[in-house]
Amino acid sequence: MLDLGLQEKVAIVTGGSDGLGRATVERFAREGVRVAVCARRREHLDQIVASLQQQTGGELLPISMDVTDAPDCERAVQETVERFGRVDILVNNAGASAAGGFESVTDEDWLADIELKVMGAVRMCRHSIPVMRANGGGSIVNATIGGAKAPAAEALPTTVTRAAGINLTKSLANEYAADNIRVNTICIGLIKSAQWERRAQGGSMDQFYADMAKRIPLGRVGEAAEYADLVAYLCSKSGSYITGTSINLDGGLCAVD
């Protein structure tokens, strides 16, 4: 088994109570990473963290916060440092799909999506980077989408805000390489998650995913664990020469590398 060298590292994962975030927290915990699990719903968060601690034996810190709230972002990093003494990894995973035609998207929709997907990541990076620098380096992974590179029709504002996430990734990678802080983004395609379960509205998930898979060259929808595996690799010693990349995790769906 590949030793990722993550034992005793400290990670912050936003949107960590469900779907891709939860899978990432579990993967980290099994690698011996101490994880601050950030999400909005306190009761749900506490339940998920208790369950994951029982499953993995990991050391997890639940932090109820909202990335659209600037003081919450600062507090999340402070609480992580107070508990674990450092921050080595930041996964900006919080986000939700917001897709519509241009004329249907209001100013309020645009601003809400920018706050969630752009400013949330900006704030978490702003408070985490100085801590990483003081500790000799770190790794940041931003969740974006393939549509940020090759936008489809009626996919606004998400494709624009996620494109900003790719730009933020490359900008920070260049600026902080000298501080041994690596920054990468995973451009997610169709991956199984609670978001898709809600859209299925109680129908057969097997059939729902089978229909989605018809659009994908590899012929299947991705698993949350595959996202978590890639996050772990990018943050590991094995991925220590990778920075400024935007990696498609989509079964070949996006036509742009």
TORLUMPA-624714 format. One line per field, with one value per atom (N, C-alpha, C): atom name; y, x, z; residue number from 1. Coordinates in steps of 0.1 Angstrom, whole numbers, always signed. Layout:
BEGIN
name <- [CA ...]
Y <- [Y ...]
X <- [X ...]
Z <- [Z ...]
resi <- [NUM ...]
END
This chain:
BEGIN
name <- [N CA C N CA C N CA C N CA C N CA C N CA C N CA C N CA C N CA C N CA C N CA C N CA C N CA C N CA C N CA C N CA C N CA C N CA C N CA C N CA C N CA C N CA C N CA C N CA C N CA C N CA C N CA C N CA C N CA C N CA C N CA C N CA C N CA C N CA C N CA C N CA C N CA C N CA C N CA C N CA C N CA C N CA C N CA C N CA C N CA C N CA C N CA C N CA C N CA C N CA C N CA C N CA C N CA C N CA C N CA C N CA C N CA C N CA C N CA C N CA C N CA C N CA C N CA C N CA C N CA C N CA C N CA C N CA C N CA C N CA C N CA C N CA C N CA C N CA C N CA C N CA C N CA C N CA C N CA C N CA C N CA C N CA C N CA C N CA C N CA C N CA C N CA C N CA C N CA C N CA C N CA C N CA C N CA C N CA C N CA C N CA C N CA C N CA C N CA C N CA C N CA C N CA C N CA C N CA C N CA C N CA C N CA C N CA C N CA C N CA C N CA C N CA C N CA C N CA C N CA C N CA C N CA C N CA C N CA C N CA C N CA C N CA C N CA C N CA C N CA C N CA C N CA C N CA C N CA C N CA C N CA C N CA C N CA C N CA C N CA C N CA C N CA C N CA C N CA C N CA C N CA C N CA C N CA C N CA C N CA C N CA C N CA C N CA C N CA C N CA C N CA C N CA C N CA C N CA C N CA C N CA C N CA C N CA C N CA C N CA C N CA C N CA C N CA C N CA C N CA C N CA C N CA C N CA C N CA C N CA C N CA C N CA C N CA C N CA C N CA C N CA C N CA C N CA C N CA C N CA C N CA C N CA C N CA C N CA C N CA C N CA C N CA C N CA C N CA C N CA C N CA C N CA C N CA C N CA C N CA C N CA C N CA C N CA C N CA C N CA C N CA C N CA C N CA C N CA C N CA C N CA C N CA C N CA C N CA C N CA C N CA C N CA C N CA C N CA C N CA C N CA C N CA C N CA C N CA C N CA C N CA C N CA C N CA C N CA C N CA C N CA C N CA C N CA C N CA C N CA C N CA C N CA C N CA C N CA C N CA C N CA C N CA C N CA C N CA C N CA C N CA C N CA C N CA C N CA C N CA C N CA C N CA C N CA C N CA C N CA C N CA C N CA C N CA C N CA C N CA C N CA C N CA C]
Y <- [-12 +0 +12 +22 +34 +43 +46 +54 +69 +76 +89 +99 +95 +103 +114 +111 +121 +120 +110 +107 +120 +123 +135 +149 +149 +162 +167 +180 +187 +192 +189 +194 +201 +210 +217 +213 +208 +204 +212 +221 +228 +219 +221 +212 +198 +196 +182 +172 +176 +167 +158 +160 +152 +150 +140 +138 +137 +146 +145 +150 +159 +164 +153 +146 +136 +124 +121 +110 +115 +127 +132 +132 +136 +135 +120 +111 +97 +92 +96 +92 +97 +110 +116 +109 +107 +100 +87 +79 +66 +67 +78 +81 +86 +89 +94 +109 +116 +130 +135 +145 +152 +162 +161 +169 +178 +191 +200 +199 +194 +192 +204 +211 +224 +222 +226 +226 +235 +237 +247 +241 +229 +224 +217 +223 +218 +204 +201 +188 +177 +179 +170 +168 +179 +178 +169 +171 +164 +149 +146 +132 +125 +132 +127 +125 +135 +134 +122 +121 +110 +96 +95 +83 +80 +90 +88 +85 +91 +88 +73 +68 +54 +45 +49 +40 +40 +52 +53 +54 +57 +60 +73 +81 +94 +104 +115 +126 +137 +140 +149 +160 +172 +184 +190 +189 +195 +210 +218 +233 +237 +242 +247 +261 +263 +276 +277 +289 +292 +300 +294 +301 +314 +317 +331 +341 +337 +346 +348 +360 +362 +359 +363 +360 +345 +337 +323 +317 +322 +316 +318 +330 +333 +324 +322 +314 +300 +295 +281 +277 +286 +284 +286 +295 +297 +285 +280 +268 +256 +255 +244 +245 +257 +259 +257 +262 +260 +245 +237 +223 +215 +217 +209 +215 +228 +235 +239 +236 +239 +237 +240 +237 +233 +221 +216 +215 +213 +210 +218 +224 +231 +225 +220 +216 +225 +233 +242 +235 +227 +218 +224 +234 +238 +244 +241 +247 +239 +245 +239 +243 +235 +238 +249 +258 +269 +271 +266 +266 +271 +281 +286 +294 +298 +306 +320 +327 +340 +350 +350 +360 +357 +345 +341 +343 +346 +348 +362 +364 +378 +382 +395 +400 +393 +390 +383 +369 +362 +349 +350 +360 +361 +364 +373 +377 +365 +358 +346 +336 +333 +323 +327 +340 +345 +344 +348 +347 +332 +323 +309 +303 +304 +296 +303 +317 +324 +330 +338 +345 +335 +324 +314 +308 +305 +299 +310 +322 +333 +335 +335 +338 +326 +314 +303 +302 +306 +306 +318 +329 +341 +338 +330 +327 +315 +306 +294 +295 +303 +304 +309 +320 +324 +313 +305 +294 +283 +280 +271 +276 +288 +294 +293 +296 +295 +281 +271 +257 +251 +259 +254 +249 +251 +248 +241 +237 +231 +228 +224 +220 +225 +231 +235 +229 +223 +218 +225 +230 +237 +229 +227 +220 +229 +225 +233 +223 +227 +218 +219 +208 +208 +219 +223 +233 +247 +249 +261 +263 +251 +252 +252 +244 +243 +244 +256 +258 +254 +248 +245 +256 +256 +266 +265 +276 +276 +270 +273 +268 +279 +290 +302 +303 +308 +314 +305 +292 +282 +282 +281 +280 +292 +304 +316 +316 +313 +313 +302 +290 +280 +283 +290 +295 +304 +312 +321 +312 +301 +292 +286 +283 +278 +289 +301 +312 +315 +314 +316 +305 +293 +282 +285 +289 +291 +303 +314 +326 +323 +316 +313 +303 +293 +284 +291 +301 +309 +318 +324 +333 +326 +314 +308 +296 +293 +282 +283 +295 +298 +295 +295 +291 +277 +269 +254 +252 +261 +259 +256 +244 +239 +241 +245 +248 +241 +233 +226 +226 +223 +222 +209 +203 +192 +196 +195 +198 +186 +187 +176 +174 +162 +159 +154 +143 +137 +126 +129 +121 +119 +107 +104 +112 +119 +127 +129 +135 +138 +148 +157 +166 +159 +149 +142 +134 +129 +121 +131 +143 +153 +155 +156 +159 +147 +135 +123 +123 +130 +132 +118 +110 +97 +86 +89 +78 +69 +59 +49 +56 +55 +61 +53 +40 +32 +36 +38 +43 +57 +65 +79 +80 +73 +73 +66 +56 +49 +59 +67 +77 +87 +92 +102 +96 +83 +77 +77 +78 +78 +89 +100 +112 +111 +100 +100 +90 +93 +84 +71 +71 +59 +51 +56 +49 +47 +55 +54 +67 +69 +80 +78 +88 +86 +84 +79 +76 +87 +91 +101 +97 +84 +79 +82 +82 +85 +100 +109 +122 +123 +116 +117 +111 +101 +95 +105 +112 +122 +134 +138 +149 +144 +132 +127 +127 +122 +121 +135 +145 +158 +164 +160 +166 +158 +147 +138 +141 +134 +135 +130 +120 +115 +126 +136 +146 +159 +158 +170 +179 +174 +182 +187 +186 +190 +203 +213 +226 +234 +241 +249 +242 +229 +221 +222 +219 +217 +204 +194 +180 +177 +172 +167 +154 +153 +140 +138 +133 +133 +122 +111 +100 +104 +115 +120 +129 +134 +142 +156 +162 +176 +175 +183 +182 +190 +198 +206 +201 +199 +195 +205]
X <- [+8 +0 +9 +5 +13 +12 +24 +24 +24 +13 +11 +18 +23 +30 +21 +9 -1 -3 +3 +1 +4 -5 -4 -5 -7 -10 -24 -26 -38 -45 -58 -65 -78 -82 -95 -103 -115 -123 -136 -139 -152 -162 -175 -185 -182 -178 -172 -182 -195 -205 -212 -211 -219 -211 -215 -210 -195 -189 -175 -167 -172 -165 -164 -175 -175 -166 -166 -156 -142 -139 -126 -122 -131 -128 -125 -133 -131 -117 -114 -101 -89 -90 -80 -78 -90 -90 -83 -85 -79 -64 -60 -45 -39 -46 -41 -40 -47 -48 -58 -55 -64 -72 -85 -93 -103 -103 -114 -125 -136 -147 -157 -158 -166 -179 -190 -203 -212 -224 -233 -242 -247 -258 -251 -252 -245 -249 -262 -266 -262 -264 -261 -245 -238 -223 -219 -224 -220 -223 -234 -238 -228 -225 -215 -201 -197 -183 -183 -193 -193 -193 -200 -201 -187 -181 -168 -157 -158 -148 -149 -161 -163 -158 -160 -156 -141 -135 -121 -111 -116 -107 -100 -104 -96 -99 -91 -92 -99 -112 -119 -125 -125 -130 -142 -154 -165 -165 -167 -167 -180 -190 -202 -199 -199 -196 -201 -201 -206 -195 -191 -180 -183 -196 -201 -200 -196 -195 -180 -175 -161 -156 -163 -158 -158 -167 -168 -155 -151 -139 -127 -125 -114 -115 -127 -128 -125 -129 -126 -111 -104 -89 -84 -88 -84 -87 -99 -102 -94 -91 -82 -68 -63 -49 -49 -60 -61 -61 -68 -70 -58 -53 -43 -29 -28 -15 -10 -17 -11 -22 -20 -28 -18 -20 -11 -19 -32 -40 -53 -57 -70 -77 -89 -98 -110 -110 -122 -132 -141 -150 -164 -167 -181 -186 -199 -205 -217 -225 -238 -240 -246 -248 -259 -256 -265 -264 -274 -273 -286 -285 -297 -293 -303 -300 -297 -289 -284 -295 -306 -316 -324 -323 -330 -322 -309 -300 -300 -305 -306 -292 -291 -280 -278 -289 -288 -282 -286 -280 -265 -261 -247 -239 -244 -236 -236 -247 -247 -237 -236 -227 -212 -210 -196 -192 -201 -199 -195 -203 -201 -189 -187 -177 -164 -164 -152 -147 -155 -151 -149 -157 -155 -141 -137 -123 -113 -115 -105 -103 -114 -113 -106 -109 -103 -88 -84 -70 -63 -70 -64 -60 -68 -65 -56 -56 -48 -34 -32 -18 -8 -11 +0 +4 -6 -3 +6 +2 +10 +24 +26 +39 +47 +42 +49 +53 +46 +49 +58 +62 +71 +64 +51 +44 +31 +25 +12 +6 -7 -13 -28 -32 -46 -52 -64 -71 -85 -88 -100 -109 -122 -131 -137 -136 -142 -149 -152 -159 -154 -156 -151 -158 -171 -178 -171 -162 -154 -145 -141 -132 -140 -151 -159 -174 -179 -192 -203 -213 -225 -235 -245 -255 -263 -268 -277 -271 -258 -251 -245 -252 -248 -255 -249 -235 -224 -227 -217 -205 -206 -195 -185 -191 -183 -175 -182 -176 -166 -168 -159 -146 -148 -137 -128 -134 -127 -119 -124 -117 -105 -105 -94 -83 -87 -78 -72 -80 -75 -64 -67 -58 -44 -44 -31 -24 -32 -26 -19 -26 -20 -8 -9 +2 +15 +13 +25 +31 +22 +26 +32 +27 +32 +41 +45 +54 +67 +72 +84 +83 +70 +68 +64 +66 +63 +48 +40 +25 +20 +15 +11 -5 -9 -24 -28 -38 -44 -59 -65 -79 -84 -94 -100 -113 -114 -125 -135 -145 -154 -163 -166 -177 -189 -194 -206 -202 -203 -199 -211 -213 -224 -223 -234 -234 -249 -250 -263 -271 -263 -269 -277 -272 -279 -291 -289 -300 -312 -309 -320 -327 -319 -325 -333 -330 -337 -351 -353 -367 -373 -365 -370 -371 -367 -367 -355 -354 -344 -330 -321 -308 -300 -302 -295 -298 -311 -316 -312 -312 -308 -294 -285 -271 -268 -276 -274 -277 -288 -291 -280 -275 -264 -252 -249 -237 -236 -248 -248 -240 -239 -231 -216 -212 -198 -190 -178 -171 -167 -164 -161 -174 -185 -198 -203 -198 -203 -201 -209 -208 -197 -189 -178 -183 -174 -177 -170 -177 -171 -157 -155 -142 -131 -134 -124 -120 -129 -125 -116 -120 -113 -99 -97 -84 -75 -81 -73 -69 -78 -75 -63 -64 -53 -40 -40 -28 -22 -30 -25 -19 -23 -18 -7 -3 +7 +21 +30 +44 +46 +37 +38 +34 +26 +22 +30 +41 +48 +54 +54 +59 +47 +35 +24 +18 +17 +11 +6 -5 -10 -18 -22 -28 -44 -51 -65 -68 -71 -72 -87 -90 -104 -107 -117 -121 -135 -137 -150 -152 -143 -145 -144 -137 -135 -146 -155 -166 -162 -152 -148 -139 -142 -133 -120 -119 -107 -99 -86 -77 -75]
Z <- [+0 +0 +0 -8 -9 +4 +9 +21 +17 +20 +16 +25 +37 +46 +52 +54 +60 +75 +81 +95 +103 +112 +121 +114 +101 +95 +100 +98 +102 +90 +88 +77 +81 +73 +74 +61 +63 +51 +53 +44 +44 +36 +40 +34 +37 +50 +53 +59 +60 +66 +56 +43 +34 +21 +13 +0 -1 -10 -13 -1 +6 +18 +29 +31 +41 +37 +24 +19 +21 +19 +21 +36 +45 +59 +63 +58 +61 +56 +44 +38 +46 +50 +58 +71 +78 +91 +91 +80 +79 +76 +72 +70 +82 +92 +105 +105 +96 +96 +106 +113 +123 +115 +116 +107 +114 +110 +114 +103 +107 +98 +99 +88 +88 +80 +86 +79 +87 +81 +87 +97 +95 +104 +116 +127 +139 +143 +144 +149 +139 +126 +116 +116 +117 +117 +129 +141 +152 +150 +144 +142 +132 +122 +112 +117 +125 +131 +141 +149 +158 +151 +140 +132 +126 +120 +114 +124 +136 +146 +150 +151 +155 +144 +131 +120 +118 +120 +116 +128 +140 +151 +150 +140 +138 +148 +148 +156 +148 +151 +143 +152 +146 +153 +145 +150 +143 +146 +135 +136 +128 +135 +128 +123 +110 +104 +90 +85 +71 +64 +52 +45 +39 +39 +34 +45 +57 +69 +72 +70 +72 +86 +96 +110 +112 +106 +108 +102 +90 +84 +93 +98 +107 +119 +125 +137 +134 +123 +120 +120 +114 +114 +128 +135 +149 +158 +157 +165 +161 +148 +144 +150 +149 +155 +170 +177 +191 +195 +187 +190 +186 +174 +168 +167 +168 +168 +155 +144 +131 +120 +108 +96 +85 +80 +69 +56 +57 +45 +46 +35 +34 +22 +24 +13 +12 +2 +0 -8 -1 -7 -7 +1 +3 -10 -13 -26 -29 -38 -42 -57 -65 -79 -80 -89 -92 -107 -114 -129 -135 -143 -150 -162 -170 -182 -178 -186 -183 -178 -186 -183 -170 -165 -153 -140 -142 -130 -125 -113 -108 -102 -99 -92 -78 -72 -59 -61 -71 -74 -77 -85 -88 -75 -67 -55 -45 -44 -34 -39 -52 -56 -55 -57 -55 -41 -32 -18 -14 -19 -15 -21 -34 -41 -43 -43 -45 -32 -26 -14 -2 -2 +8 +8 -4 -6 -3 -8 -5 +10 +17 +32 +39 +35 +42 +38 +26 +22 +30 +30 +37 +51 +59 +72 +74 +65 +66 +61 +51 +45 +54 +62 +72 +82 +86 +95 +88 +76 +68 +66 +62 +60 +73 +84 +97 +100 +95 +97 +87 +77 +66 +54 +52 +40 +42 +31 +32 +18 +18 +6 +6 -5 -6 -18 -17 -28 -29 -40 -43 -52 -48 -56 -67 -79 -90 -99 -112 -121 -135 -143 -156 -164 -161 -168 -166 -157 -156 -168 -174 -185 -199 -199 -211 -207 -205 -200 -210 -204 -212 -212 -220 -220 -207 -202 -191 -178 -176 -164 -156 -155 -148 -135 -124 -124 -121 -119 -114 -123 -136 -144 -143 -141 -139 -126 -115 -102 -101 -107 -106 -115 -126 -134 -126 -117 -108 -98 -94 -85 -92 -105 -112 -112 -115 -116 -102 -91 -78 -75 -79 -76 -83 -95 -103 -97 -94 -88 -75 -66 -53 -54 -64 -66 -70 -78 -82 -71 -64 -53 -41 -38 -25 -27 -40 -42 -34 -33 -25 -10 -6 +8 +10 -1 +0 +2 -3 -2 -16 -17 -31 -31 -43 -45 -58 -57 -69 -68 -80 -80 -87 -82 -89 -96 -109 -117 -118 -109 -107 -119 -123 -133 -126 -131 -125 -115 -102 -91 -82 -77 -68 -55 -52 -40 -35 -23 -18 -27 -33 -42 -53 -59 -70 -64 -52 -45 -43 -40 -38 -52 -62 -75 -80 -76 -81 -75 -64 -57 -54 -48 -43 -53 -66 -76 -74 -83 -82 -85 -76 -78 -88 -89 -99 -113 -115 -128 -131 -121 -122 -127 -120 -123 -137 -140 -153 -164 -162 -173 -174 -163 -163 -170 -168 -173 -188 -194 -209 -215 -207 -212 -210 -203 -198 -207 -213 -221 -213 -201 -193 -190 -192 -190 -176 -167 -153 -146 -135 -127 -116 -113 -103 -89 -81 -67 -58 -47 -38 -33 -31 -26 -36 -49 -60 -58 -55 -53 -40 -30 -17 -19 -27 -30 -37 -47 -54 -45 -36 -27 -18 -13 -4 -11 -24 -31 -33 -37 -40 -27 -16 -3 +3 -4 +2 -3 +3 -1 -15 -20 -33 -44 -39 -48 -46 -40 -36 -47 -59 -71 -80 -74 -82 -76 -83 -79 -91 -89 -100 -110 -107 -117 -115 -126 -126 -132 -123 -128 -130 -142 -144 -138 -130 -124 -129 -141 -148 -158 -158 -167 -181 -184 -198 -203 -194 -199 -204 -198 -202 -214 -224 -236 -235 -224 -222 -210 -212 -201 -191]
resi <- [1 1 1 2 2 2 3 3 3 4 4 4 5 5 5 6 6 6 7 7 7 8 8 8 9 9 9 10 10 10 11 11 11 12 12 12 13 13 13 14 14 14 15 15 15 16 16 16 17 17 17 18 18 18 19 19 19 20 20 20 21 21 21 22 22 22 23 23 23 24 24 24 25 25 25 26 26 26 27 27 27 28 28 28 29 29 29 30 30 30 31 31 31 32 32 32 33 33 33 34 34 34 35 35 35 36 36 36 37 37 37 38 38 38 39 39 39 40 40 40 41 41 41 42 42 42 43 43 43 44 44 44 45 45 45 46 46 46 47 47 47 48 48 48 49 49 49 50 50 50 51 51 51 52 52 52 53 53 53 54 54 54 55 55 55 56 56 56 57 57 57 58 58 58 59 59 59 60 60 60 61 61 61 62 62 62 63 63 63 64 64 64 65 65 65 66 66 66 67 67 67 68 68 68 69 69 69 70 70 70 71 71 71 72 72 72 73 73 73 74 74 74 75 75 75 76 76 76 77 77 77 78 78 78 79 79 79 80 80 80 81 81 81 82 82 82 83 83 83 84 84 84 85 85 85 86 86 86 87 87 87 88 88 88 89 89 89 90 90 90 91 91 91 92 92 92 93 93 93 94 94 94 95 95 95 96 96 96 97 97 97 98 98 98 99 99 99 100 100 100 101 101 101 102 102 102 103 103 103 104 104 104 105 105 105 106 106 106 107 107 107 108 108 108 109 109 109 110 110 110 111 111 111 112 112 112 113 113 113 114 114 114 115 115 115 116 116 116 117 117 117 118 118 118 119 119 119 120 120 120 121 121 121 122 122 122 123 123 123 124 124 124 125 125 125 126 126 126 127 127 127 128 128 128 129 129 129 130 130 130 131 131 131 132 132 132 133 133 133 134 134 134 135 135 135 136 136 136 137 137 137 138 138 138 139 139 139 140 140 140 141 141 141 142 142 142 143 143 143 144 144 144 145 145 145 146 146 146 147 147 147 148 148 148 149 149 149 150 150 150 151 151 151 152 152 152 153 153 153 154 154 154 155 155 155 156 156 156 157 157 157 158 158 158 159 159 159 160 160 160 161 161 161 162 162 162 163 163 163 164 164 164 165 165 165 166 166 166 167 167 167 168 168 168 169 169 169 170 170 170 171 171 171 172 172 172 173 173 173 174 174 174 175 175 175 176 176 176 177 177 177 178 178 178 179 179 179 180 180 180 181 181 181 182 182 182 183 183 183 184 184 184 185 185 185 186 186 186 187 187 187 188 188 188 189 189 189 190 190 190 191 191 191 192 192 192 193 193 193 194 194 194 195 195 195 196 196 196 197 197 197 198 198 198 199 199 199 200 200 200 201 201 201 202 202 202 203 203 203 204 204 204 205 205 205 206 206 206 207 207 207 208 208 208 209 209 209 210 210 210 211 211 211 212 212 212 213 213 213 214 214 214 215 215 215 216 216 216 217 217 217 218 218 218 219 219 219 220 220 220 221 221 221 222 222 222 223 223 223 224 224 224 225 225 225 226 226 226 227 227 227 228 228 228 229 229 229 230 230 230 231 231 231 232 232 232 233 233 233 234 234 234 235 235 235 236 236 236 237 237 237 238 238 238 239 239 239 240 240 240 241 241 241 242 242 242 243 243 243 244 244 244 245 245 245 246 246 246 247 247 247 248 248 248 249 249 249 250 250 250 251 251 251 252 252 252 253 253 253 254 254 254 255 255 255 256 256 256 257 257 257]
END
